Amino acid sequence: VQLVESGGGLVQPGGSLRLSCAASGFTISSYIMRWYRRVPGQERELVAAISSDGGSTNYGDFVKGRFTISRDNAKNTVYLQMNSLKPEDTAVYCCDAKQIYTQREYWGQGTQVTVSS
């Protein structure tokens, strides 16, 4: 069982990145998928979440319409499109899969996003 994030990197303020989280060893179609971010010395923050069928999403208050979470269950992958990036968005972004009725949960290792000029 594995979640592997990709798509991070260095981007200038105002730029965009698209993160991907590919699952293997299990099928994400029955899992809520979430993106979190973490900065050393700070609490982990929920960035975005999407229901198992993709019909419902929610975002951290700081997102303010800049990010979009989506999923492709056929590809067993979830995405995070990030636009209008700010230096304060610099963090390691991790994805999480949670199956509510079993409480089974899996985490990825994360991908570094650095927003700097």
C-alpha positions in Angstrom: 0.0 0.0 0.0 1.5 3.3 -1.0 0.6 6.9 -1.7 3.2 8.8 -3.7 3.0 12.6 -4.2 4.6 14.4 -7.0 4.6 17.8 -8.7 6.2 19.9 -6.0 9.1 22.3 -6.7 10.2 25.9 -6.6 7.8 28.4 -8.1 7.7 32.2 -8.0 5.0 34.1 -6.1 1.8 34.2 -8.2 2.8 31.0 -10.0 1.0 27.6 -10.2 1.7 24.0 -9.5 -0.3 20.8 -9.9 0.3 18.2 -7.3 -0.5 14.5 -7.9 -1.0 11.7 -5.4 -1.0 8.2 -6.9 -2.2 5.3 -4.9 -1.1 1.7 -5.3 -2.0 -1.5 -3.4 -5.6 -0.3 -2.8 -8.4 1.4 -4.6 -9.2 5.0 -3.6 -12.8 4.9 -4.8 -14.1 4.2 -1.3 -11.8 6.7 0.4 -12.0 10.3 1.3 -8.9 11.9 0.0 -7.2 14.9 1.6 -4.2 17.1 1.1 -2.4 18.4 4.2 0.6 20.6 4.5 3.2 20.9 7.2 5.9 23.4 8.1 8.5 22.6 10.7 7.5 23.9 14.1 3.8 24.4 13.1 0.7 22.4 13.3 -0.3 20.3 10.3 -3.0 22.1 8.2 -5.8 20.7 6.2 -5.5 22.1 2.7 -8.4 20.4 0.9 -10.6 17.3 1.1 -12.7 15.5 -1.5 -15.4 12.9 -1.0 -15.1 9.4 -2.4 -17.3 10.2 -5.4 -15.8 13.6 -5.9 -19.1 15.3 -5.3 -18.1 17.2 -2.3 -15.0 19.3 -1.5 -13.8 21.5 1.3 -10.8 23.7 1.8 -8.8 25.4 4.4 -9.8 29.1 5.0 -6.4 30.2 3.8 -7.0 28.7 0.3 -9.6 31.4 -0.6 -10.4 30.1 -4.0 -6.8 29.6 -5.1 -6.6 25.8 -5.0 -8.7 23.0 -6.5 -8.8 19.4 -5.4 -9.9 16.7 -7.8 -9.8 13.0 -8.2 -9.7 10.4 -11.0 -10.8 7.1 -9.4 -10.1 5.3 -12.7 -6.4 6.4 -12.4 -6.4 5.9 -8.6 -5.0 9.5 -8.3 -6.0 12.7 -6.6 -4.8 16.1 -7.6 -4.3 19.6 -6.1 -4.2 22.5 -8.6 -2.6 25.4 -6.8 -2.8 28.9 -8.4 -1.7 32.4 -7.2 0.9 30.8 -4.9 2.3 32.9 -2.0 5.5 32.5 -0.1 3.4 31.4 3.0 2.3 28.4 1.0 5.8 27.0 1.3 5.4 23.6 3.0 5.6 19.9 2.5 2.3 18.8 1.0 1.1 15.3 1.9 -1.9 13.3 0.8 -4.1 11.1 3.0 -6.6 8.5 2.2 -9.3 7.6 4.8 -12.0 5.0 4.6 -14.7 6.1 7.1 -16.5 2.9 7.8 -13.3 1.0 8.6 -11.2 4.0 9.8 -8.4 2.6 7.6 -6.0 5.4 6.8 -2.9 5.8 4.6 -0.4 8.6 4.3 2.1 9.6 1.6 5.6 11.0 2.3 4.9 14.4 0.9 6.3 16.7 -1.8 8.1 20.0 -1.1 6.6 23.2 -2.4 8.7 26.3 -2.2 7.3 29.7 -3.3 10.1 32.2 -3.6 11.4 34.8 -5.9 
